[in-house]
């Protein structure tokens, strides 16, 4: 198999696109690295070297002593596992020689992030935080308070994300709203232990995926990626806490600690 | 109540957050059922282990590594990367309220000044967050660290 210079340029563009999609939609670094390399090799490169950093990927293809290097900036597009699955599927099809470079490119360009109906997500997240309140030992009144507090917070989180506000501001405001609604339950003594709703209703704002990705990146040798994700997740946690504290100061309901 | 009933109630309340968060991460529709099964299994298994007196960190490690291997099986069956199932399934076990308690404690240390009680809250909750989180991620990564070691899983 031989590649012209032009074909090799085309190949590296396709591989870079795949890596960029994976990176932007929240895949862990090992997956970004492996899948990009596999797509490049399946399309005929001798080897693919790539460097994954928190906001960009640099990728080099090698063929017959000829190197082509390209960089792609990766803006965060939010976690989307369906995109990750689709890129992985395209990679496997390319490896099985079911697709050539042109078809892989076409398919990658056709991918559109799927989003669930937003009200379905709001409803499920309300129930989810309600379940957390059950785990903390709350009764059905607390479940109801938690449901409404976290559903309201989720609606706000979606609205602000849709308007491209900073996630840090977004999470602080959502935490403020959730805590304020949950503290109504404490003020009106709704249920046995209404302060449980305070702790449960903000759990939708835990940056769980970034935290798990951070630790697994570090475990698999991508230390700098892991640190970057860890710092970002910690900042999110901090801004959620600032939102909670602001609300507690305003309403005077301090039931969290103690 | 006997143990079986408690386990079933625990599993019932655990699949809801697993699916809810899977929807936030836009897991494909067909895979949501696996997240539900994984979430219910993981949380009730940890409940069982803790019921027999295992500390929460070790129970989490045991649970998340079995979830890691279950995810391995599903991932090779459906040709889908593992985090799609595994992360959503362990979401109900993420130490969210420990993490928030820690940081709220730090914020209050700043505003209210030093107090032994606050320091205790910060240190205890902070350490618990760290260890549970490390146990979770390490358990999930176990198959690729111990068995696959750099080879792709799907």
Interface residues (C-beta under 8 A of the other chain):
Chain A: X26 X27 X28 X30 X31 X34 X35 X38 X79 X80 X81 X82 X83 X84 X85 X88 X89 X92 X113 X114 X115 X116 X120 X121 X124 X125 X127 X128 X129 X130 X131 X132 X134 X135 X136 X199 X200 X202 X203 X204 X206 X208 X209 X211 X212 X213 X214 X215 X216 X219 X220 X237 X238 X240 X241 X242 X244 X245 X256 X257
Chain B: X13 X14 X16 X17 X19 X20 X21 X22 X23 X24 X25 X26 X27 X28 X31 X79 X80 X81 X83 X84 X87 X90 X91 X92 X94 X96 X97 X99 X100 X101 X103 X104 X105 X106 X107 X108 X111 X118 X121 X133 X134 X136 X137 X138 X140 X141 X144 X145 X152 X154
